Amino acid sequence: MARAIWSGSISFGLLNVPVKLYSAVARRGISLREIRESDGARIRHRRVAEGTDEEVPYEEIVKAFEISKDRYVPLSKDELASLDPAKTRAIEVQDFVEIAEIDPIYFDSPYYLGPATGAERAYSLLAQAMEGSGKVAIARFVFRNKEHLAAIRPGDGVLTLTTMRFADEVVPPSELEDALPSEQPKVAKREVDMAEQLIDSLTRSFDPSAYRDEHREELLAMIERKASGEDVVVAPEGEEREATKAPDLMAALEESIAAVQSKRSPKATKKRTAKARKPAAKKRSASTAKPSPKSRSR
Amino acid sequence: MPGDSQIEVEGRELKLTNLDKVLYPKAGFTKGEVVDYYAKVAPAIVPHLAGRAVTLRRFPEGVEDMDAAFFEKRCPKHRPDWVKTARVEAGPHAGMIDFCVCDGLPTLVWMAQLAAIELHPSLSLAAESDRPTVLAFDLDPGPPADVLDCCRVGLRLRELFDHFGVECFPKTSGSKGLQVYAPLNNDDVTYEGDGANGQGTKPLARAIAQLLEKQTPKEVVSKMKKEERKGKVFVDWSQNHRRKTTIAAYSLRAREQPTVSTPVTWNEVERAVETQDAGSLVFEAGDVLKRIEQHGDLFAPVLELRQRLPEL
């Protein structure tokens, strides 16, 4: 029988549904050990006091915040525990929203919610009502000493709970402005059309089983081959393609200004500020005098 | 209650409350004075707000209580029914939001009554939220750089636009910096540029900021990172975005004194640099009303002048 990792109850309004939480993900990572290459001895990590060889027992280790170099504020386990959120057993529903409104970037880890013993009817009622409304519940609950935000979704009579990131945990693209495009480079319509055609030709309905963790499978196969004494040949990497150069608007701007400047006489370049202002000013007075062709009030 | 009054503004009923409340403690400037300033500056500011989604920055407990202050995009539900709103996309997660639209004196006074000291309109009209009517630069000095350094960069921006026959207009941010607006009022412009043909304000603004930085890397920075801005002028190009807002011309700022984002002339900018007089570019509510009486709205061309972005 599956083992619940948490139990509590979903509560909103007068409704209270006792539930148990089960992990919905089986981690299939392959765990690798560290050994000494020459003789295969297992590597062990020891905690030692810096500058000594003395091992420090777990009971003597406390956490500390380094306020400046070599100056620490120690925080005992009790002190840290006093800050833990109050252990409540409630999954408090805050709102119901449309699932399409939630950017997937907010989703963290998925769990199943099962009914606690005796709560099967209430559970089923909630699952059916939510399925009927097509909505997702946004809830808060305390799990592993941390306050979590979560989305509860119904599907085929089963409720799933996905923990969510809080808004301030998600990095807005603007913070990565030197890495993410914040302007759309000019591209030819023809090229966009071609790319869209390609997308169309690869479009099908989503089948999660069609995608597999190939790295894991290859790693397992490599382990098996090596285990049976077979040599492993690493295939050479494909030729690196030259990256297409992004259009550089700043360079274009610079060139364009240089072109304007070279058209002017060398003398004028120095007094450019005073001279160049005039035509612009003239244009403006013209536009104020005759508002219709050049300006419009909105 | 003392400090409350029921008034009628252009036929609209409004209740004003807590008019005695001091919103600028260092200056002793009250909510009543804020309402009074906005009522008087209305003829100049309303054209710059009309038709645009406005984000309110409200200071119910005054400018020093930042915990109580907040930005309000969604037009308050308890608004009078005559306050106009516009439904505009506020962000990938916020979705569509009904923003307040200020099209006249009554709405402006109502906003002031909400202690909406700062008014931050969109650079586009709500009806065409993808089309900026202006290209804007926010020149923000990283101390010890100051507004005079911003002025020097502003003058270079003017010169750069001059090359392309584009006129631009300066205003103080009312805080520490200077802002330069190049009016467009032109249907062919979008923020991002639409691929093959269209021109975008953001890519151009960014390229200009990068060029200024390249020419004088010790004086100008085009990246937002705080640590790189020390002693330099940050040329903020990123406000050229359909979801961004910029402080309105003639809006009060929440500073120690009731300073205003004030349109100035290029001559004033040049003179401030020549005389090293940063103070000549600081204007408070009363100064601004006098200036408008003398010069009219120096920013009027920003709404009228129709210009094209340079073709590169």
Interface residues (C-beta under 8 A of the other chain):
Chain A: E101 D103 A167 S174 E177 D178 S182 E183 Q184 P185 K186 V187 A188 K189 V192 L249 M250 A252 L253 E254 S256 I257 V260 Q261 R272 T273 A276 R277 P279 A280 A281 K283 R284 S287 T288 P291 K294 S295 R296 S297 R298
Chain B: G51 P92 H93 G95 L125 T133 L155 R158 E159 L160 D162 H163 F164 G165 V166 E167 N185 E192 G193 D194 G195 A196 G200 K202 P203 L204 R206 A207 I208 Q210 L211 K214 K223 M224 S238 W266 P301 L303 E304 L305 R306 P310 L312
